[in-house]
Amino acid sequence: MSKNLTVVDHPLVQHKLSFMRDKTTPSAHFRQLLGEIAQLLAYEATRDLPLEMREVETPLQPMQSPYLSGKKLALVSILRAGNGMLDSLLHLIPSARVGFVGLYRDEETLKPVQYYFKVPEDISERDVLAIDPMLATGNSSVAAIDLLKAAGARRITFLCLLAAPEGVARMQEAHPDVRIITASLDECLNEQGYIVPGLGDAGDRMFGTK
């Protein structure tokens, strides 16, 4: 398995994920939980952001205190399900720039089809968090990373709720430099390309479209 894979097994993450897996969990609660887990995953993903020391005046005395240095993150949502993670990450990192990659999966070929792409012009100067709840076949995720690298992105982390071994292997083969942060590495894919045991289609469950 990829050396760049990190599974965040924190008890709070796993507890919230169990509610998301439950097919009786309503869409509103599903969206809330996805946002909460996204923030917890982001703590791990941003662990190594560079800091610089600046003087700050506390109520008692001046001191040297750490601030994020350089340009801040770019958050890139892989539509549509990535938007379920975006708002929560912006609450955590309000200075981040935002991009979007529009891809959908052809249900017969399981291949990604692009319909939209817009990212910050200076993406080459920013650490990028590409966000999508599911890393299943890996085809859409790899296609999104292809587009981001073509636009100049150099330091990319892929943040997802669930990953399948097949998707991790596909990403590692195509983009071995991309770090993957996930809440769970599930068992496998079924014949329809869904993660098993998984939680179903994240977009449909998030927006109540099925």
Phi, psi and omega in degrees: 000158186300134175289345179268010179267128174238121175259117182274102186261024178303139182305320180296320178298312184292324177298312181293323179297325179299320176294324179292327179290331183296120185292346179272354180292124182290162184303318183298316179290323178301313180297318179299313181295321179299317178296319180295316180293322179303318178296318180295321176294324182295330176301318178290318184294332184256013184303326187256018177299139182290148180238155172226151182267134176225156179280136176226146180261110175278172176299345184251322184191163174286155178204164171270125186227147185279138173231155173299137182254154177072193179287146184278181185294158163248128175260124181241113180273127173270109188291150000263339189293334179300334179295339177291343178258341192295309185300319180295322178290326177291329174296323181283323184230072188295340181275357182293147170273159187233137173231168181221138172239119180264111178225144168228156184265122172294119188291344178270314183267343186064015180268150180280145175238124182274138174227353180199145176204121178207118181225163178302143182297329182262032185298335179294341182261004185237148165288137186246130169253110174271128189237132177199130184301329188237133168247091188263264177290334184089351184296311180293320181295316178297318179297321178295317179294322175305313182294319180295317179293323178297331179277355176115354181297137183238329182242100189238134170241135179259122184250121181218159179282310180233149175226146172258149178305325180296319180291320178298316179296319179296317178295318180297322180294316185277323186220072183294347179273352183270124178279140179246125176245124182217161177273340181199138168259104185280185191287309189187184171256148173271186185294337179271001179082018177266147179288135178241133000288333171060206178210017182088199179277114186298318180297315179296317181290327180291318187254001177067036184264006175209000000 
